[in-house]
């Protein structure tokens, strides 16, 4: 899940740069553009297991 979060962060930064390039005189900071830089709460083992089960079901895994 950390990898997915990092990928989304990178994608947002690409969007930000793409949108701001034509307007570089006084662009907002990336933090202002994407919102708070607060750290997400850690997921419990139960939450991680539930997400894995949902993904497995979505991908057609059988028990």
C-alpha positions as CSV (number, residue, x, y, z in Angstrom):
1,X,0.0,0.0,0.0
2,X,3.0,2.3,0.6
3,X,4.0,1.8,-3.1
4,X,0.5,2.8,-4.3
5,X,0.5,5.9,-2.1
6,X,3.9,6.9,-3.4
7,X,2.7,6.4,-7.0
8,X,-0.3,8.6,-6.4
9,X,2.0,11.3,-4.9
10,X,4.2,11.2,-8.0
11,X,1.2,11.4,-10.3
12,X,-0.1,14.4,-8.4
13,X,3.3,16.1,-8.7
14,X,3.3,15.5,-12.5
15,X,-0.1,17.0,-12.8
16,X,0.9,19.9,-10.7
17,X,4.0,20.6,-12.8
18,X,2.0,20.2,-16.0
19,X,-0.6,22.6,-14.9
20,X,1.8,25.2,-13.5
21,X,4.4,25.4,-16.3
22,X,2.5,28.0,-18.2
23,X,2.0,30.1,-15.0
24,X,5.3,30.0,-13.3
25,X,5.3,33.7,-12.2
26,X,3.7,32.9,-8.8
27,X,2.6,29.3,-8.6
28,X,1.2,27.8,-5.4
29,X,3.3,25.3,-3.6
30,X,2.8,21.6,-4.3
31,X,1.6,21.1,-0.7
32,X,-1.1,23.8,-1.2
33,X,-2.1,22.2,-4.5
34,X,-2.5,18.6,-3.2
35,X,-3.7,19.4,0.3
36,X,-2.3,18.5,3.7
37,X,1.0,16.8,4.1
38,X,-0.3,15.0,7.2
39,X,0.9,11.5,7.5
40,X,-1.7,8.9,7.0
41,X,-2.6,6.7,9.9
42,X,-1.0,3.2,10.0
43,X,-3.3,0.4,8.9
44,X,-4.0,-2.4,11.3
45,X,-3.2,-6.0,10.3
46,X,-6.9,-6.6,10.1
47,X,-7.4,-3.7,7.7
48,X,-4.5,-4.9,5.5
49,X,-5.9,-8.5,5.5
50,X,-9.3,-7.2,4.5
51,X,-7.8,-5.2,1.6
52,X,-5.9,-8.2,0.4
53,X,-9.0,-10.3,0.5
54,X,-11.0,-7.7,-1.5
55,X,-8.2,-7.6,-4.1
56,X,-8.0,-11.3,-4.3
57,X,-11.7,-11.6,-4.8
58,X,-11.6,-8.9,-7.5
59,X,-8.8,-10.7,-9.3
60,X,-10.8,-14.0,-9.2
61,X,-8.6,-15.8,-6.6
62,X,-10.2,-18.9,-5.1
63,X,-9.6,-20.3,-1.6
